[in-house]
Amino acid sequence: MIHTVHFLTDVTVASVTNLMDVCLKAVSNTNQPATEIKLYISSKGGDTVSGFTAYNFLKSLGVKVTTHNLSNVESIANVIYMAGEVRTANPLSRFLLHPLHWGFAAPSADHLRLREWASCLDDDLNRFIQIMDIETKKKNPSEIAGWKDLITSATILHPGRASELGIVHQVEAATIPTESIRWWVL
């Protein structure tokens, strides 16, 4: 049974916790367990740790995951989108790849803390690049270096270009399966 999950929100600890909850309910549904999860996503991104958590969680589900870009997949939401075994996008959707950032809650920090934050940002960028590489099956080192350039230069990709890069498998208008169980992430 196909279960559709609608993720139309920022990437936060709460939204990813909710995403994990509805996916677990879908696969453990005693009457009609999910054999496939279709994740319809439009998100401006948000919390980096939550985005990587969502990606790893979706990859662990043991059922087919299809992701569909309804409108905007931006920032860390790209990592969640890339968890799809099959990835589709609406014709007028877009992807925004841009540099990662760190929000400063503390009023001051010493130089060691600043180095730690810079190291974390570098590591997050490398994980982002590794995911893009793994999921698009890029093997050529020059192609891998290209992800860093695209991310650090704040690049908007429309579906055709995203398809050329292997991000999108097919450009098509969203259709919600009539025979599906629907879930919403709030």
N, C-alpha and C positions, 0 to 999 in steps of 0.2 A: 504494500500500500504506500502510495506517495503521501508524504506530509509536507505541506508548504509552510515555511517560516518567513515572516515579514520582519526585516530588521531595518527600520526607517528612523534611526536615531543616532546620536553620538556614540562613540566607543568609550564606555566608562566601565568601571568595576561593576556597577549595578546592571548595566545593559548586557554585559557579557555574562554575568551570573544568570540573568534571565534567559539569555540565549542558550546557555548550557542546560538550564532547567527544562526549557521546552523541548530541546533536542533529546534529552534523556527520557522525558515523558513520551516523546514520539517513538523512540526505539523500544521502550519497555511497555508500550500500550498493550494490554492483555487482549483486547478485542481485535485491533487492527494495527499491529506493530509496523513501524516504518521500515520499508525495504529501500527507500530513497528519501532523502531530504532535499527539497528545493528551497534554497535560501535566496529570497528576493531582497536585495540590499540597495539602500541609498543612504549614504552617511558621509558627513564631512570629516570623519575621523575623530581623534581624541587621544585617549590615554594609550601610550605605546605598549606598556606591559600588558594591558587588557587585550590589545590587538594580537600580540604574539600568543597570549593564552588562548584566545578564541581559535586562532589558526591551528595550534597544536591539538586542541580539544576536538575540533571538527575532523581533523585527520585521524583521530583515534576512534571514531564512532563505529566503524565496522560495517557501515552501510554507505551506499553511493551518495555523495553530496554534489549537488549541482548548484552553482551560484549564478545569479542573474543581476546585472547592473540595471536598475530601473531608471536611474537618473544621474546621480553623482556618486562615485566611489573615490574618496579623497584621503590623502595622508595614510594613516595606519589602517584605514578601512580596506586599502588595497591588499594588505596581508591577509585579512579575513576573506576577501573575495578570492584570492589565489588558492584557498583551501579546496575549492571545487574541483572535482574530478573532471567535470564538464563545466565550462564557463561561457555564458552567453551575455549579450548586452543589447539594450534597446538602441535603435539607430541614432537617436538624438542624445544619448548618454555621454558622459565624459569620465575620464580618470585624471586625477591630479596627483602627481608625484612631486614631493617637495622636501626640503631639508627637515630633519627632525629637530625638535626643540625641547628645552627643559624649562619647566615652570619653576620659578624661585619663590618658595614659601618663606624661607628663612630671610631675616633682614640683613644678615651678614654671613660670610663664609671665609675660611682661611684658604691658602693656596692649595693645600692638599685636598680639600673638599672640592674645589674647582677642578682639579686634575681628575678626581674620581668621576665627577659629572661629565667631563669631556670624554673620559674613557668609556663611560656608559653610553654616551651618544655615539661614539665611534663603533662600539660593539653592536648597538641597535641598528645602525646603518649597515654594518656587515651582515647581520642576521636578515635584514630586509633584502639585501642583495642576494644572499644565499637562497632565500625563498623564491625570489623571482627567477633565479638561475635553475633551481630544482624544478619548479612548476612549468617553466617554459622550455625546459630541457636544453638550455644553451650550454654548449661545451667549449666553444671557442673563447679563449681568454679575452679577446678584443670585444666580444659580445658581452661578456661579464662586466668588463670595465665600463661598457656603455650604460649599464643600469645605474652605476654611481653617478655618471654624468647626467642622466635623465632625472634622478632624484635630487641631486644637489643644485640643479639649475631650474627647479620649479617648473616642471613640464606638464602641460595639459595634453592628454592624448584622447582623440576621438576614436570611436569604435574601429574604424578602418585601420588606423595606425596601430591601435592596441592589438588588433588581429594579426597584423604583419609581425609584431614583436612576440606573438605567442601568448599574450595575456588573455585574449578573447579567442574562443574556439569558433563561435558563430555569432553574427550580428542578426538579431531577430527581435520582433516586438514580443513583449512579455505576454504569455498566456498562462492563466492559472488553470491547472487541471481540474475539470469538473468533479472527478472522483478523487478527492483528496481531503485530508484533514488539515485545517488551517490553524496556525499559531501566530501570535503577535508578540514581538519583543518591545517592551515599553521602557 
